[in-house]
Amino acid sequence: MPEIVIVVALVCVVAMLAVGAAVLLRARDVLERIVALDLLTVICVMLLALLSYLREVSYYLDAALALAALSFVATLAAVKSDGGGGPFR
């Protein structure tokens, strides 16, 4: 029974991934694109976590944690550089 719930959740996450890609394509300015890319990475982290549970392997969860940390740092650097002056100002 839990596998059915996980598969339904995977379908929902893939649908959210498609909606996030549409939001990214329709974004007008840089900050909207940054937020849309952050949304896509959060959805990818959810997808990796669900796959880790479904397939019972831990390296998907490791990849999800690494992607979340990288996304956090990249979002901070992108917002900082968009504010003017560069990422290390």
OpenMM code with the backbone's topology and positions (N, CA, C; nanometers):
from openmm import Vec3, app, unit

residues = "MET PRO GLU ILE VAL ILE VAL VAL ALA LEU VAL CYS VAL VAL ALA MET LEU ALA VAL GLY ALA ALA VAL LEU LEU ARG ALA ARG ASP VAL LEU GLU ARG ILE VAL ALA LEU ASP LEU LEU THR VAL ILE CYS VAL MET LEU LEU ALA LEU LEU SER TYR LEU ARG GLU VAL SER TYR TYR LEU ASP ALA ALA LEU ALA LEU ALA ALA LEU SER PHE VAL ALA THR LEU ALA ALA VAL LYS SER ASP GLY GLY GLY GLY PRO PHE ARG".split()
positions = [
    Vec3(0.0804, -0.1208, 0.0000),
    Vec3(0.0000, 0.0000, 0.0000),
    Vec3(0.0845, 0.1270, 0.0000),
    Vec3(0.1932, 0.1351, 0.0797),
    Vec3(0.2720, 0.2584, 0.0764),
    Vec3(0.3363, 0.2856, -0.0596),
    Vec3(0.3647, 0.1801, -0.1370),
    Vec3(0.4244, 0.2017, -0.2678),
    Vec3(0.3292, 0.2778, -0.3603),
    Vec3(0.1998, 0.2498, -0.3478),
    Vec3(0.1012, 0.3194, -0.4304),
    Vec3(0.0991, 0.4675, -0.3950),
    Vec3(0.1061, 0.4976, -0.2675),
    Vec3(0.1067, 0.6370, -0.2225),
    Vec3(0.2322, 0.7080, -0.2724),
    Vec3(0.3450, 0.6406, -0.2686),
    Vec3(0.4703, 0.6993, -0.3162),
    Vec3(0.4655, 0.7235, -0.4663),
    Vec3(0.4085, 0.6309, -0.5404),
    Vec3(0.3975, 0.6491, -0.6860),
    Vec3(0.3062, 0.7665, -0.7189),
    Vec3(0.1954, 0.7803, -0.6461),
    Vec3(0.1070, 0.8959, -0.6661),
    Vec3(0.1806, 1.0251, -0.6316),
    Vec3(0.2594, 1.0233, -0.5238),
    Vec3(0.3376, 1.1410, -0.4870),
    Vec3(0.4415, 1.1729, -0.5942),
    Vec3(0.5025, 1.0704, -0.6532),
    Vec3(0.5991, 1.0929, -0.7613),
    Vec3(0.5329, 1.1583, -0.8827),
    Vec3(0.4126, 1.1150, -0.9147),
    Vec3(0.3396, 1.1755, -1.0268),
    Vec3(0.3098, 1.3223, -0.9970),
    Vec3(0.2701, 1.3519, -0.8739),
    Vec3(0.2431, 1.4913, -0.8349),
    Vec3(0.3698, 1.5761, -0.8410),
    Vec3(0.4807, 1.5192, -0.7982),
    Vec3(0.6071, 1.5930, -0.8001),
    Vec3(0.6515, 1.6205, -0.9439),
    Vec3(0.6337, 1.5240, -1.0315),
    Vec3(0.6682, 1.5457, -1.1722),
    Vec3(0.5781, 1.6526, -1.2332),
    Vec3(0.4507, 1.6537, -1.1961),
    Vec3(0.3608, 1.7593, -1.2438),
    Vec3(0.4051, 1.8956, -1.1914),
    Vec3(0.4476, 1.8997, -1.0647),
    Vec3(0.4984, 2.0258, -1.0105),
    Vec3(0.6263, 2.0688, -1.0808),
    Vec3(0.7071, 1.9733, -1.1221),
    Vec3(0.8283, 2.0042, -1.1962),
    Vec3(0.7946, 2.0696, -1.3301),
    Vec3(0.6919, 2.0208, -1.3968),
    Vec3(0.6485, 2.0805, -1.5233),
    Vec3(0.5940, 2.2218, -1.5018),
    Vec3(0.5178, 2.2413, -1.3956),
    Vec3(0.4646, 2.3746, -1.3659),
    Vec3(0.5782, 2.4699, -1.3303),
    Vec3(0.6762, 2.4218, -1.2545),
    Vec3(0.7919, 2.5048, -1.2207),
    Vec3(0.8717, 2.5450, -1.3438),
    Vec3(0.8851, 2.4534, -1.4393),
    Vec3(0.9553, 2.4867, -1.5638),
    Vec3(0.8780, 2.5922, -1.6426),
    Vec3(0.7462, 2.5835, -1.6419),
    Vec3(0.6654, 2.6849, -1.7097),
    Vec3(0.6801, 2.8208, -1.6418),
    Vec3(0.6862, 2.8206, -1.5100),
    Vec3(0.7064, 2.9462, -1.4367),
    Vec3(0.8429, 3.0044, -1.4712),
    Vec3(0.9443, 2.9188, -1.4810),
    Vec3(1.0779, 2.9656, -1.5166),
    Vec3(1.0789, 3.0273, -1.6557),
    Vec3(1.0102, 2.9662, -1.7494),
    Vec3(1.0078, 3.0189, -1.8858),
    Vec3(0.9291, 3.1491, -1.8965),
    Vec3(0.8314, 3.1695, -1.8092),
    Vec3(0.7494, 3.2901, -1.8147),
    Vec3(0.8023, 3.4027, -1.7265),
    Vec3(0.9100, 3.3790, -1.6542),
    Vec3(0.9646, 3.4806, -1.5634),
    Vec3(1.0116, 3.6017, -1.6427),
    Vec3(0.9837, 3.7193, -1.5872),
    Vec3(1.0152, 3.8438, -1.6587),
    Vec3(1.1493, 3.9033, -1.6182),
    Vec3(1.1830, 3.8985, -1.4909),
    Vec3(1.3093, 3.9582, -1.4496),
    Vec3(1.3974, 3.8536, -1.3810),
    Vec3(1.5147, 3.8971, -1.3411),
    Vec3(1.6156, 3.8049, -1.2891),
    Vec3(1.5730, 3.7457, -1.1558),
    Vec3(1.5142, 3.8244, -1.0686),
    Vec3(1.4752, 3.7725, -0.9378),
    Vec3(1.3671, 3.6652, -0.9487),
    Vec3(1.2746, 3.6811, -1.0409),
    Vec3(1.1735, 3.5775, -1.0631),
    Vec3(1.2381, 3.4487, -1.1141),
    Vec3(1.3389, 3.4614, -1.1975),
    Vec3(1.4090, 3.3423, -1.2474),
    Vec3(1.4863, 3.2731, -1.1356),
    Vec3(1.5456, 3.3525, -1.0464),
    Vec3(1.6181, 3.2939, -0.9337),
    Vec3(1.5228, 3.2160, -0.8442),
    Vec3(1.4065, 3.2739, -0.8162),
    Vec3(1.3081, 3.2062, -0.7322),
    Vec3(1.2549, 3.0807, -0.8017),
    Vec3(1.2330, 3.0887, -0.9323),
    Vec3(1.1841, 2.9723, -1.0062),
    Vec3(1.2888, 2.8593, -1.0079),
    Vec3(1.4144, 2.8943, -1.0232),
    Vec3(1.5190, 2.7915, -1.0188),
    Vec3(1.5310, 2.7304, -0.8797),
    Vec3(1.5132, 2.8126, -0.7765),
    Vec3(1.5147, 2.7602, -0.6404),
    Vec3(1.3961, 2.6664, -0.6192),
    Vec3(1.2817, 2.7014, -0.6741),
    Vec3(1.1649, 2.6143, -0.6674),
    Vec3(1.1913, 2.4809, -0.7363),
    Vec3(1.2544, 2.4848, -0.8516),
    Vec3(1.2850, 2.3615, -0.9241),
    Vec3(1.3830, 2.2735, -0.8476),
    Vec3(1.4791, 2.3339, -0.7806),
    Vec3(1.5723, 2.2519, -0.7041),
    Vec3(1.5050, 2.1901, -0.5820),
    Vec3(1.4127, 2.2615, -0.5201),
    Vec3(1.3387, 2.2035, -0.4073),
    Vec3(1.2539, 2.0860, -0.4547),
    Vec3(1.1932, 2.1000, -0.5712),
    Vec3(1.1134, 1.9908, -0.6262),
    Vec3(1.2032, 1.8714, -0.6610),
    Vec3(1.3234, 1.8973, -0.7136),
    Vec3(1.4164, 1.7877, -0.7423),
    Vec3(1.4617, 1.7184, -0.6143),
    Vec3(1.4791, 1.7948, -0.5067),
    Vec3(1.5144, 1.7344, -0.3782),
    Vec3(1.4014, 1.6439, -0.3304),
    Vec3(1.2770, 1.6901, -0.3453),
    Vec3(1.1624, 1.6060, -0.3085),
    Vec3(1.1590, 1.4791, -0.3928),
    Vec3(1.1864, 1.4923, -0.5206),
    Vec3(1.1868, 1.3771, -0.6099),
    Vec3(1.2941, 1.2760, -0.5694),
    Vec3(1.4120, 1.3248, -0.5369),
    Vec3(1.5188, 1.2348, -0.4944),
    Vec3(1.4865, 1.1672, -0.3615),
    Vec3(1.4241, 1.2397, -0.2702),
    Vec3(1.3875, 1.1806, -0.1415),
    Vec3(1.2807, 1.0728, -0.1599),
    Vec3(1.1842, 1.0965, -0.2455),
    Vec3(1.0822, 0.9948, -0.2718),
    Vec3(1.1418, 0.8713, -0.3394),
    Vec3(1.2319, 0.8932, -0.4339),
    Vec3(1.2974, 0.7803, -0.4993),
    Vec3(1.3839, 0.7009, -0.4013),
    Vec3(1.4452, 0.7714, -0.3081),
    Vec3(1.5253, 0.7029, -0.2067),
    Vec3(1.4394, 0.6120, -0.1215),
    Vec3(1.3211, 0.6589, -0.0862),
    Vec3(1.2309, 0.5753, -0.0066),
    Vec3(1.1751, 0.4597, -0.0889),
    Vec3(1.1385, 0.4867, -0.2137),
    Vec3(1.0765, 0.3844, -0.2976),
    Vec3(1.1744, 0.2716, -0.3317),
    Vec3(1.2968, 0.3065, -0.3645),
    Vec3(1.3957, 0.2055, -0.4051),
    Vec3(1.4799, 0.1535, -0.2892),
    Vec3(1.4628, 0.2132, -0.1727),
    Vec3(1.5335, 0.1729, -0.0506),
    Vec3(1.6849, 0.1773, -0.0661),
    Vec3(1.7330, 0.2861, -0.1236),
    Vec3(1.8771, 0.3102, -0.1336),
    Vec3(1.9064, 0.4478, -0.0741),
    Vec3(2.0190, 0.4588, -0.0087),
    Vec3(2.0474, 0.5821, 0.0638),
    Vec3(2.1194, 0.6868, -0.0193),
    Vec3(2.1807, 0.6484, -0.1295),
    Vec3(2.2596, 0.7468, -0.2035),
    Vec3(2.1718, 0.8510, -0.2734),
    Vec3(2.0451, 0.8221, -0.2992),
    Vec3(1.9553, 0.9254, -0.3505),
    Vec3(1.9340, 1.0341, -0.2451),
    Vec3(1.9231, 0.9935, -0.1209),
    Vec3(1.9068, 1.0902, -0.0132),
    Vec3(2.0341, 1.1733, 0.0048),
    Vec3(2.1497, 1.1108, -0.0111),
    Vec3(2.2760, 1.1848, -0.0065),
    Vec3(2.2815, 1.2890, -0.1183),
    Vec3(2.2390, 1.2492, -0.2370),
    Vec3(2.2372, 1.3426, -0.3495),
    Vec3(2.1379, 1.4561, -0.3248),
    Vec3(2.0250, 1.4249, -0.2619),
    Vec3(1.9256, 1.5286, -0.2311),
    Vec3(1.9814, 1.6298, -0.1317),
    Vec3(2.0522, 1.5821, -0.0307),
    Vec3(2.1111, 1.6736, 0.0669),
    Vec3(2.2200, 1.7596, 0.0039),
    Vec3(2.3014, 1.7004, -0.0815),
    Vec3(2.4056, 1.7772, -0.1496),
    Vec3(2.3443, 1.8817, -0.2430),
    Vec3(2.2395, 1.8441, -0.3142),
    Vec3(2.1723, 1.9387, -0.4028),
    Vec3(2.1078, 2.0526, -0.3247),
    Vec3(2.0500, 2.0227, -0.2099),
    Vec3(1.9887, 2.1269, -0.1273),
    Vec3(2.0936, 2.2256, -0.0763),
    Vec3(2.2075, 2.1749, -0.0320),
    Vec3(2.3134, 2.2636, 0.0168),
    Vec3(2.3697, 2.3493, -0.0962),
    Vec3(2.3928, 2.2873, -0.2115),
    Vec3(2.4437, 2.3614, -0.3262),
    Vec3(2.3436, 2.4662, -0.3736),
    Vec3(2.2176, 2.4319, -0.3729),
    Vec3(2.1133, 2.5259, -0.4142),
    Vec3(2.1057, 2.6452, -0.3202),
    Vec3(2.1200, 2.6201, -0.1909),
    Vec3(2.1162, 2.7289, -0.0937),
    Vec3(2.2290, 2.8284, -0.1187),
    Vec3(2.3495, 2.7774, -0.1358),
    Vec3(2.4648, 2.8645, -0.1590),
    Vec3(2.4521, 2.9369, -0.2931),
    Vec3(2.4055, 2.8673, -0.3959),
    Vec3(2.3909, 2.9283, -0.5279),
    Vec3(2.2840, 3.0369, -0.5272),
    Vec3(2.1759, 3.0154, -0.4549),
    Vec3(2.0715, 3.1167, -0.4471),
    Vec3(2.1220, 3.2406, -0.3752),
    Vec3(2.1949, 3.2217, -0.2666),
    Vec3(2.2519, 3.3366, -0.1963),
    Vec3(2.3492, 3.4134, -0.2850),
    Vec3(2.4338, 3.3425, -0.3580),
    Vec3(2.5304, 3.4086, -0.4459),
    Vec3(2.4605, 3.4812, -0.5608),
    Vec3(2.3558, 3.4218, -0.6156),
    Vec3(2.2837, 3.4850, -0.7272),
    Vec3(2.2120, 3.6118, -0.6818),
    Vec3(2.1506, 3.6058, -0.5656),
    Vec3(2.0809, 3.7243, -0.5154),
    Vec3(2.1807, 3.8330, -0.4790),
    Vec3(2.2912, 3.7941, -0.4195),
    Vec3(2.3935, 3.8908, -0.3824),
    Vec3(2.4513, 3.9575, -0.5070),
    Vec3(2.4794, 3.8799, -0.6129),
    Vec3(2.5367, 3.9389, -0.7332),
    Vec3(2.4336, 4.0196, -0.8097),
    Vec3(2.3053, 3.9862, -0.7991),
    Vec3(2.2022, 4.0659, -0.8665),
    Vec3(2.1814, 4.1996, -0.7959),
    Vec3(2.2115, 4.2038, -0.6681),
    Vec3(2.1983, 4.3282, -0.5930),
    Vec3(2.3001, 4.4323, -0.6341),
    Vec3(2.4015, 4.3926, -0.7046),
    Vec3(2.5031, 4.4848, -0.7532),
    Vec3(2.6372, 4.4585, -0.6894),
    Vec3(2.7403, 4.4762, -0.7668),
    Vec3(2.8734, 4.4687, -0.7130),
    Vec3(2.9417, 4.3335, -0.7249),
    Vec3(2.8734, 4.2301, -0.7459),
    Vec3(2.9347, 4.0985, -0.7582),
    Vec3(2.9051, 4.0110, -0.6384),
    Vec3(2.9373, 3.8846, -0.6470),
    Vec3(2.9000, 3.7909, -0.5413),
    Vec3(2.9818, 3.8032, -0.4134),
    Vec3(3.1013, 3.8620, -0.4198),
    Vec3(3.1882, 3.8641, -0.3027),
    Vec3(3.2088, 4.0054, -0.2493),
    Vec3(3.1146, 4.0902, -0.2676),
    Vec3(3.1256, 4.2279, -0.2212),
    Vec3(3.0927, 4.2403, -0.0769),
] * unit.nanometer
topology = app.Topology()
chain = topology.addChain("A")
for resn in residues:
    res = topology.addResidue(resn, chain)
    for name in ("N", "CA", "C"):
        topology.addAtom(name, app.Element.getBySymbol(name[0]), res)
